[in-house]
């Protein structure tokens, strides 16, 4: 953000940045999300659930399965797997 904070690491129960607080309070807590996905560009990788974990995650095996499905069906990513 404009203050130099990496917002990717600010999604915890005690979010400190106003951008993150607004997303959590006005979107995430008011909706009934089953899953959210963050798409980043510029690299050939899939991470689950976070590349910098700061909290425990439910359904980690489901997230692993979804990441594997995506990677295996990507036009070129599947060639460099495993």
N, CA and C atoms as an extended XYZ file, in Angstrom:
246
Properties=species:S:1:pos:R:3:atomname:S:1:resname:S:1:resid:I:1 pbc="F F F"
N         0.826       -1.177        0.000 N   UNK     1
C         0.000        0.000        0.000 CA  UNK     1
C         0.881        1.255        0.000 C   UNK     1
N         0.282        2.396        0.106 N   UNK     2
C         1.025        3.660        0.059 CA  UNK     2
C         1.966        3.822        1.248 C   UNK     2
N         1.741        3.050        2.324 N   UNK     3
C         2.596        3.137        3.505 CA  UNK     3
C         3.705        2.081        3.508 C   UNK     3
N         3.809        1.332        2.399 N   UNK     4
C         4.869        0.336        2.292 CA  UNK     4
C         4.563       -0.988        2.963 C   UNK     4
N         3.328       -1.229        3.373 N   UNK     5
C         2.949       -2.475        4.035 CA  UNK     5
C         2.538       -3.511        2.994 C   UNK     5
N         3.043       -4.721        3.122 N   UNK     6
C         2.649       -5.825        2.247 CA  UNK     6
C         1.285       -6.318        2.700 C   UNK     6
N         0.247       -5.982        1.944 N   UNK     7
C        -1.112       -6.333        2.347 CA  UNK     7
C        -1.371       -7.829        2.294 C   UNK     7
N        -0.553       -8.567        1.564 N   UNK     8
C        -0.703      -10.025        1.505 CA  UNK     8
C        -0.485      -10.659        2.872 C   UNK     8
N         0.290      -10.023        3.728 N   UNK     9
C         0.571      -10.580        5.050 CA  UNK     9
C        -0.325       -9.980        6.129 C   UNK     9
N        -1.276       -9.136        5.750 N   UNK    10
C        -2.094       -8.415        6.730 CA  UNK    10
C        -3.475       -9.031        6.922 C   UNK    10
N        -3.768      -10.165        6.293 N   UNK    11
C        -5.078      -10.782        6.417 CA  UNK    11
C        -5.113      -11.722        7.608 C   UNK    11
N        -5.127      -11.158        8.788 N   UNK    12
C        -5.248      -11.927       10.024 CA  UNK    12
C        -6.447      -11.397       10.792 C   UNK    12
N        -6.708      -11.971       11.933 N   UNK    13
C        -7.831      -11.505       12.747 CA  UNK    13
C        -7.628      -10.087       13.262 C   UNK    13
N        -6.401       -9.624       13.290 N   UNK    14
C        -6.129       -8.271       13.764 CA  UNK    14
C        -5.487       -7.441       12.648 C   UNK    14
N        -6.133       -7.400       11.506 N   UNK    15
C        -5.621       -6.651       10.357 CA  UNK    15
C        -5.316       -5.218       10.775 C   UNK    15
N        -4.152       -4.743       10.417 N   UNK    16
C        -3.719       -3.428       10.882 CA  UNK    16
C        -3.864       -2.322        9.847 C   UNK    16
N        -3.998       -2.668        8.586 N   UNK    17
C        -4.057       -1.654        7.546 CA  UNK    17
C        -5.506       -1.332        7.176 C   UNK    17
N        -5.812       -0.071        6.884 N   UNK    18
C        -7.199        0.301        6.578 CA  UNK    18
C        -7.768       -0.416        5.358 C   UNK    18
N        -6.931       -0.696        4.360 N   UNK    19
C        -7.415       -1.411        3.177 CA  UNK    19
C        -7.876       -2.815        3.539 C   UNK    19
N        -7.079       -3.484        4.355 N   UNK    20
C        -7.404       -4.845        4.763 CA  UNK    20
C        -8.630       -4.860        5.668 C   UNK    20
N        -8.692       -3.929        6.617 N   UNK    21
C        -9.858       -3.841        7.498 CA  UNK    21
C       -11.128       -3.647        6.685 C   UNK    21
N       -11.080       -2.779        5.693 N   UNK    22
C       -12.266       -2.511        4.870 CA  UNK    22
C       -12.705       -3.754        4.118 C   UNK    22
N       -11.763       -4.499        3.572 N   UNK    23
C       -12.110       -5.725        2.851 CA  UNK    23
C       -12.726       -6.746        3.797 C   UNK    23
N       -12.120       -6.921        4.953 N   UNK    24
C       -12.623       -7.909        5.911 CA  UNK    24
C       -13.989       -7.507        6.436 C   UNK    24
N       -14.150       -6.251        6.865 N   UNK    25
C       -15.408       -5.813        7.469 CA  UNK    25
C       -16.531       -5.649        6.449 C   UNK    25
N       -16.236       -5.137        5.285 N   UNK    26
C       -17.291       -4.807        4.322 CA  UNK    26
C       -17.543       -5.873        3.272 C   UNK    26
N       -16.673       -6.832        3.146 N   UNK    27
C       -16.867       -7.845        2.120 CA  UNK    27
C       -16.884       -9.245        2.717 C   UNK    27
N       -15.801       -9.637        3.317 N   UNK    28
C       -15.657      -11.018        3.771 CA  UNK    28
C       -16.655      -11.363        4.875 C   UNK    28
N       -16.822      -10.497        5.870 N   UNK    29
C       -17.723      -10.811        6.979 CA  UNK    29
C       -19.195      -10.678        6.603 C   UNK    29
N       -19.511       -9.953        5.547 N   UNK    30
C       -20.906       -9.750        5.155 CA  UNK    30
C       -21.366      -10.728        4.080 C   UNK    30
N       -20.480      -11.524        3.550 N   UNK    31
C       -20.817      -12.487        2.509 CA  UNK    31
C       -20.619      -13.894        3.053 C   UNK    31
N       -21.177      -14.850        2.368 N   UNK    32
C       -21.049      -16.248        2.773 CA  UNK    32
C       -20.098      -16.953        1.801 C   UNK    32
N       -18.806      -16.706        1.972 N   UNK    33
C       -17.814      -17.278        1.081 CA  UNK    33
C       -17.509      -18.714        1.465 C   UNK    33
N       -17.393      -19.566        0.457 N   UNK    34
C       -16.911      -20.925        0.670 CA  UNK    34
C       -15.427      -21.018        0.359 C   UNK    34
N       -14.987      -20.189       -0.579 N   UNK    35
C       -13.600      -20.220       -1.018 CA  UNK    35
C       -13.267      -18.891       -1.674 C   UNK    35
N       -12.081      -18.416       -1.446 N   UNK    36
C       -11.601      -17.251       -2.180 CA  UNK    36
C       -10.273      -17.614       -2.827 C   UNK    36
N        -9.998      -17.007       -3.945 N   UNK    37
C        -8.794      -17.312       -4.703 CA  UNK    37
C        -8.076      -16.011       -5.024 C   UNK    37
N        -6.791      -16.003       -4.825 N   UNK    38
C        -5.972      -14.860       -5.209 CA  UNK    38
C        -5.135      -15.271       -6.413 C   UNK    38
N        -5.275      -14.538       -7.479 N   UNK    39
C        -4.523      -14.834       -8.694 CA  UNK    39
C        -3.424      -13.805       -8.872 C   UNK    39
N        -2.216      -14.270       -8.973 N   UNK    40
C        -1.059      -13.423       -9.214 CA  UNK    40
C        -0.451      -13.836      -10.540 C   UNK    40
N         0.154      -12.914      -11.209 N   UNK    41
C         0.775      -13.231      -12.486 CA  UNK    41
C         2.280      -13.154      -12.424 C   UNK    41
N         2.904      -13.668      -13.454 N   UNK    42
C         4.343      -13.509      -13.595 CA  UNK    42
C         5.191      -14.685      -13.172 C   UNK    42
N         4.589      -15.757      -12.709 N   UNK    43
C         5.407      -16.912      -12.328 CA  UNK    43
C         4.641      -18.190      -12.651 C   UNK    43
N         5.346      -19.290      -12.584 N   UNK    44
C         4.764      -20.591      -12.891 CA  UNK    44
C         4.659      -21.408      -11.607 C   UNK    44
N         3.771      -20.991      -10.705 N   UNK    45
C         3.609      -21.746       -9.481 CA  UNK    45
C         2.194      -21.581       -8.948 C   UNK    45
N         1.805      -22.526       -8.121 N   UNK    46
C         0.542      -22.496       -7.413 CA  UNK    46
C         0.880      -22.727       -5.952 C   UNK    46
N         0.341      -21.886       -5.077 N   UNK    47
C         0.567      -22.074       -3.644 CA  UNK    47
C        -0.772      -22.291       -2.955 C   UNK    47
N        -0.735      -23.017       -1.885 N   UNK    48
C        -1.944      -23.252       -1.105 CA  UNK    48
C        -1.555      -23.454        0.338 C   UNK    48
N        -2.293      -23.066        1.287 N   UNK    49
C        -3.308      -22.048        1.187 CA  UNK    49
C        -2.705      -20.659        1.097 C   UNK    49
N        -1.511      -20.491        1.646 N   UNK    50
C        -0.799      -19.214        1.584 CA  UNK    50
C         0.664      -19.508        1.344 C   UNK    50
N         1.369      -18.567        0.720 N   UNK    51
C         2.806      -18.770        0.604 CA  UNK    51
C         3.528      -18.257        1.843 C   UNK    51
N         2.822      -17.503        2.691 N   UNK    52
C         3.378      -17.025        3.958 CA  UNK    52
C         2.339      -17.289        5.052 C   UNK    52
N         2.181      -18.535        5.506 N   UNK    53
C         1.099      -18.846        6.445 CA  UNK    53
C         1.243      -18.112        7.773 C   UNK    53
N         0.144      -17.542        8.227 N   UNK    54
C         0.124      -16.851        9.514 CA  UNK    54
C        -0.995      -17.377       10.399 C   UNK    54
N        -1.794      -18.305        9.892 N   UNK    55
C        -2.885      -18.866       10.669 CA  UNK    55
C        -3.162      -20.282       10.193 C   UNK    55
N        -3.893      -21.043       11.001 N   UNK    56
C        -4.235      -22.400       10.593 CA  UNK    56
C        -5.311      -22.347        9.511 C   UNK    56
N        -5.371      -23.392        8.712 N   UNK    57
C        -6.283      -23.428        7.578 CA  UNK    57
C        -7.121      -24.694        7.644 C   UNK    57
N        -8.420      -24.536        7.439 N   UNK    58
C        -9.303      -25.691        7.353 CA  UNK    58
C        -9.274      -26.208        5.918 C   UNK    58
N        -9.529      -27.467        5.761 N   UNK    59
C        -9.648      -28.080        4.432 CA  UNK    59
C        -8.384      -27.947        3.587 C   UNK    59
N        -7.240      -28.096        4.206 N   UNK    60
C        -5.989      -27.957        3.463 CA  UNK    60
C        -5.903      -28.970        2.320 C   UNK    60
N        -6.411      -30.159        2.519 N   UNK    61
C        -6.370      -31.173        1.460 CA  UNK    61
C        -7.218      -30.766        0.257 C   UNK    61
N        -8.345      -30.104        0.503 N   UNK    62
C        -9.174      -29.612       -0.603 CA  UNK    62
C        -8.421      -28.545       -1.386 C   UNK    62
N        -7.763      -27.642       -0.674 N   UNK    63
C        -6.984      -26.600       -1.345 CA  UNK    63
C        -5.827      -27.206       -2.129 C   UNK    63
N        -5.184      -28.211       -1.572 N   UNK    64
C        -4.104      -28.901       -2.276 CA  UNK    64
C        -4.633      -29.540       -3.552 C   UNK    64
N        -5.803      -30.159       -3.469 N   UNK    65
C        -6.410      -30.792       -4.635 CA  UNK    65
C        -6.732      -29.761       -5.717 C   UNK    65
N        -7.318      -28.624       -5.335 N   UNK    66
C        -7.640      -27.574       -6.306 CA  UNK    66
C        -6.380      -27.014       -6.955 C   UNK    66
N        -5.329      -26.811       -6.175 N   UNK    67
C        -4.067      -26.314       -6.726 CA  UNK    67
C        -3.488      -27.320       -7.714 C   UNK    67
N        -3.561      -28.597       -7.383 N   UNK    68
C        -3.056      -29.640       -8.268 CA  UNK    68
C        -3.860      -29.700       -9.563 C   UNK    68
N        -5.180      -29.600       -9.468 N   UNK    69
C        -6.014      -29.597      -10.667 CA  UNK    69
C        -5.664      -28.434      -11.587 C   UNK    69
N        -5.509      -27.261      -10.993 N   UNK    70
C        -5.158      -26.089      -11.795 CA  UNK    70
C        -3.820      -26.299      -12.484 C   UNK    70
N        -2.811      -26.689      -11.724 N   UNK    71
C        -1.466      -26.855      -12.276 CA  UNK    71
C        -1.426      -27.923      -13.359 C   UNK    71
N        -2.119      -29.021      -13.134 N   UNK    72
C        -2.116      -30.113      -14.116 CA  UNK    72
C        -2.864      -29.765      -15.397 C   UNK    72
N        -3.763      -28.800      -15.334 N   UNK    73
C        -4.537      -28.415      -16.515 CA  UNK    73
C        -4.072      -27.108      -17.135 C   UNK    73
N        -3.064      -26.503      -16.567 N   UNK    74
C        -2.500      -25.277      -17.129 CA  UNK    74
C        -1.774      -25.638      -18.430 C   UNK    74
N        -1.851      -24.778      -19.470 N   UNK    75
C        -1.246      -25.125      -20.760 CA  UNK    75
C         0.230      -25.488      -20.712 C   UNK    75
N         0.997      -24.860      -19.853 N   UNK    76
C         2.427      -25.197      -19.820 CA  UNK    76
C         2.930      -25.586      -18.425 C   UNK    76
N         2.207      -25.237      -17.378 N   UNK    77
C         2.668      -25.549      -16.034 CA  UNK    77
C         2.734      -27.054      -15.799 C   UNK    77
N         1.827      -27.807      -16.384 N   UNK    78
C         1.804      -29.245      -16.146 CA  UNK    78
C         3.068      -29.943      -16.653 C   UNK    78
N         3.804      -29.313      -17.568 N   UNK    79
C         5.023      -29.924      -18.102 CA  UNK    79
C         6.191      -29.894      -17.119 C   UNK    79
N         6.129      -29.014      -16.114 N   UNK    80
C         7.244      -28.877      -15.189 CA  UNK    80
C         6.887      -29.402      -13.796 C   UNK    80
N         5.765      -30.094      -13.676 N   UNK    81
C         5.354      -30.615      -12.374 CA  UNK    81
C         6.096      -31.897      -12.025 C   UNK    81
N         6.248      -32.059      -10.745 N   UNK    82
C         6.778      -33.257      -10.091 CA  UNK    82
C         7.981      -33.744      -10.806 C   UNK    82
